[in-house]
Amino acid sequence: MSKSYEIVIDSLKEKIELIISRYEFLLSENMALAERLRQSESKLEVSNNRIKELEQRIDNLQLIGAFKASYGDVREAKQNIGKIVREIDRCISLLGD
């Protein structure tokens, strides 16, 4: 009878060791994935900031383009300024709501 208990105990020991081994593997894999996620989130934040910066530059260049006018483009420049003023007024009215 003690022989059969030894077999059962040895089998349980092997299963416990296997479970511990799998747990340690999954724990290390989880830590590696958490680090990759952190790095990806950091890269995403940098990319989003860069996008915002570039969008601001585009807006600034468009605004500069609206104010650039040769002698013959004065009327067009006035229209562009009028559009910009209306857009500003619209934004101000939205802020007031």
N, C-alpha and C positions, 0 to 999 in steps of 0.2 A: 503494500500500500504506500509506503513512503516513496517508492520509486515513481509511482504515478503522480504524487504530489510534487516531486522534484521536476518532472516533465512539465507539469502545469505551471509551476513557478518559473522555470526557465523560459517557457513560452511567453508568459506574462512579462518577464524581464526584457525579452527581445522586442515585444510589442511596445513596451514603454520606451525603450531606447530608440526605436523607430519613430515613435511619436515625438520624442524630444528632438531628434535629429530633424524631422520635418518642421517642427516649430521653430527651431533655430534658423533653418534655411528660409522659412517664410518671414521670419522677423528681419533677417538681413535683407531679403528682397524688398520688404515693405519699407525699410529705412532707405534703401537705394532709390525706390520709386518716389518716396517723399522728397528726397533731395532733388531728383529730376523735376518733380512738380514745382518745387521752390525755384529752381533755376528757370524753368519755363515761364513761370509767373513773373519773375524778374525781367526776363527778356521781353515779355509781352508789355510790361509797364514801360520799359524803355522805348519799345516800338510805338506804343500809343502816345507817349510824350513827343516822340519825333514827328508823328503824324500831325499832332496838334500844332507843333512848331511850323511844319511845312504848310499847313492850312493857313496859319496866320501870315506867313510870308506871301502866300498866294493872294490872300485878301489885301495885304499891303501893296503888292504889285498891281493888283487890279485898281486899287484906289489911286495909286500914282498914275496909272494909265488913264484914269478918268480925268485927272487934273492936267495931264500933258495935252497941250493943244497948240497947234501951229496957228498962224494968223487966220487961216481959212476955217479952222475947226472950233472957233470960239462958240458958235451956236451949239455945236454938238457937246462941247465941254459944259456949257450952261445946262443943257438937258441932263447930262450925266450928274452934275452937281444937284440938280433938282431931284433926280431919282434917289440919290444918296440921302438928301435931306428928308424925302418922303419915307425912305426906309428907316432912317433914324427916328422920325416921328412915330412910325408904326411900332418900332421897338419900345419907345418910351411909353406909348399907350398900352402895350402889352405888359410892361412892368407895373403900370398903375392899376392893372386889374387885380 
